[in-house]
Amino acid sequence: MNDVETEEAVSALADAPFDVNEFPYALLEAFGNIHVKICAPAKVAEAFAVLRESPASARAKVKFSLATDGREI
């Protein structure tokens, strides 16, 4: 996908009702190489910190990291 298509896909995803089971797959479809963590409500900052420090992110050369609780990204 080019940048415009990625932005459109992410905007559509943000506007759609949150589906905990489908969200990671929709993000992978929009971005390609992304590390995603679904977390408990109000724990987004902590979840993002885990992703940022994860050796798996560095090892896989992840371009994007995203944490969400379904309300906050």
N, C-alpha and C positions, 0 to 999 in steps of 0.2 A: 504494500500500500504506500501511496505517497503521503506527504504531510497533511494535505487537505482531506483525503479519505480517512486518515487516522483520526483527525480532529472531529470529523463528522461521526465516525463510529463511536468515539468516546462520548461526545455530546449526546448522542442517542441513548447510549448506555446510562449516562447520568440522569437522563429524563425518565427512563423506564423504571417500573417498580423493581425493587431489589429482590433478586432471587439468589439466595446463598449458594445454591447448587450450580447455577448456570453462570454466575458472575465471573469466576476465574476463566472459564472457557471463552466468554465474550471478550474479555481483556486480551487473552492470548491471540484471539482472532484480530483484534484491532492493532495490537502492538508487535506481536511476534515474540521478542525476547524480553520477558518481564517476570519479576519475582513478586508474587501476590500472597498476602496474608489476610485472612478474614479473622476478625477478632471480636471479643466481647464489647458490648456498648461502652463507650467512653474510654477505650483503651487503644485508640488509634496511634497516638504518639509513641506509646511504648512498643506497639507492634512494628511501627515503622523503624524505630531504633534497632529492633532485633534484625529486621531485614537489612538495614544499612550496615550492620556489623557482621552479618552472616558470611562465613567463609564460602558457602555455596554460591552466593552472589558474585563474589570475586572470581571463584573458580569457573563459573559459567559465563563470565564477562557480561552480566546482566546489564542491559541499557536502562531499564526502568524498574523502580520498586514502587509498590502501592500497597497500602494497608487501609482497610475499611471495616466499619462495623455495620454497614448498610445504610447509615445516615450521614456519616462523615467520611471523607476521603483524605 
